[in-house]
Amino acid sequence: MTISEERTDARPGFSRGKAHVSKGDAGYQAEQGPDYLPGISAESVGSTALWLGIATIPPGKRTKAHVHERHETAFYMLSGEELELWSGDQLQHRDVMHPGDYLYIPANVLHVAVNRAAQPAVFIGARNEPTAQESVVLYPEMDSRVPR
């Protein structure tokens, strides 16, 4: 395909031959817990391989134990105080993030994020799965491994 060719597999209303400015889609709460505000997604611009947006974990909240079966995820912590990230097959690894830190989560890595602070933890996030309903698999039997 040359740069001037238009792809025909784009969603209706989205041209693959031009860039798109997006105001984003409506926010939603993900199955695993955080609040998402998508900017670039299959739904907002017809993306076929990328999701980019804002994720927020409110004060005193946490995600459910989960994996993302089919995608890698990257986050940059914009604001908040700190966030605990528990990961590993038994949630045995604990890391602490602060504003300015980056986070990478490979596909199929079990994890739980915990915001014990008084401020929302806000992130810019990207993943290589474009849809709002991502490939999340919950592991409720692992939730109790992370201290409340």
PyMOL commands that set and color helices and strands:
alter all, ss='L'
color gray80, all
select helices_A, chain A and resi 42-45+140-145
alter helices_A, ss='H'
color red, helices_A
select strands_A, chain A and resi 28-29+35-40+51-57+66-68+73-79+83-87+93-97+102-105+111-114+121-127+136-138
alter strands_A, ss='S'
color yellow, strands_A
deselect
rebuild
show_as cartoon
